[in-house]
């Protein structure tokens, strides 16, 4: 698979409905280029959509410093934040001024696994990136990426093989009390890298 920056998804591709974007990102590839030129790559296998105009779960952003302003920023920006001491990778969606994002929950390593293990020493390969905080750590992502366009030279997403609807499982999102019933979590059916998180409803 060609992972060059010339294939990076542009920020404008995130300007739409985050629920649709979350579904469509399945199969796309996260690409992290380290300072020494080494390339890490992982296929997205699980996502969630957050759309504050119609999403009761968004009440929590009022308690997170800077979250409301960040989520209302231009589309296609990285929203890196920490919740319950866990770093999370989001990408802002919708036009500027509307609070919406997608959360990337799990990814399957494709390249650079040895470098990933520098950050996560694990016995089972699945534990490298089968959860939202795990994939952030294994891809060497930190707060310096907060607010950076998603098509930056050090971190970007390239299209992958499309995942047909019959290969996708849709569930409620994980760990929510409000908006728990909304079916806005998407995963590649049967993929062993999907997180162990249990749907809220």
Order of alpha helices (4+ residues) and beta strands (2+ residues): alpha-beta-beta-alpha-beta-beta-beta-alpha-alpha-beta-beta-beta
